[in-house]
Every structure is written in C-alpha cells, then in structure tokens.
Amino acid sequence: MTPNPGTFGPMTRRSLILTGAAGLVSGLSVPARAAGVAPTPSMRGGANNYRPGAPIVARIGNGGFLMSGTVRRAGDGAPLEGVRIQIWAHTTEGHERDPQSHGATLTDADGVFRMDMPQIVPAFGQPHGHLAYDSGDFETVFLRPVMRSARETSLSADFVLQPA
C-alpha cells in the first residue's frame, strides 16, 4: 500500500532503523557545525605598547585610514554587540606608544567595529596595526595584523572570543 503524500505508511523494521539513524546523524551534525568556530589566538607582538583602559573615542587623530573587523563568540559564531575593542598603531600622527595613538570602539548589533584613524606607517619595517579585546567576559586577545603595503588605506581584523 502506498501512503498518500503527507502521511506515513506502515513502519517497518528497516524504516524504523533508517529514521532513527537519520535522527542521530542530524542531531550530531548541528553541534559539530556550531562547535567549529574556533577562538582567535593572540598574536606575537600584539600587546606591544598596549595601554589598559584606552578611552572610547569617535576617531583617533585626524582620520583617513579605516580599521575595522568583526567580533563573534567561539563555538556558535554569534556576533557580539557592545564589545570594546582597543586599537593603536604607528601612524602619520604619532608612534604606537603615544597616548594619542590609542583609542577604543564598541561593536554594533552585527558584531562589527570601525575606527577612523591616521594613516598607518611602517614601524620596525612593517606597516601594522594593534587591536585588543581585554574586557573580562572573554579571554584576552591581542592582534597585530600586518598590511601588504603602506599605501593601503584600510585594515581589517576579526576576533572570535572564548568565554573566560
């Protein structure tokens, strides 16, 4: 007997086994996918010239260079809103150790952050920025992304944070 569309036919041993196996497979695949977003490790040199508690600012200096990125939670990859990211760099307006070269910003509802800052210039032979998450709800992460060229006018760095 063929069942009508949308109804189930008689349950046989084979259909019972296949249905149970399908349920197990689908139940296992979702957590495996969610657990696949690994936390971002801190980068060597990322904490150089770090200043705890840099103020949240609308921009650093006169701007002209865009530092941006995203912040997500490890495990499920959910975007994190209201996360404080500190940014600093050696720029046309100051060295990375100078207080005026440091600032922080908050992520939006999509976990995105942006900071307008002066043009990054090479320090120690490489144009690079520094970014940090250090607010305590998640493990601290320091990043030091290097630009391909000092002529670039933007740099992006993404964080995946592990709960503390």
Order of alpha helices (4+ residues) and beta strands (2+ residues): alpha-beta-beta-beta-beta-beta-beta-beta-beta
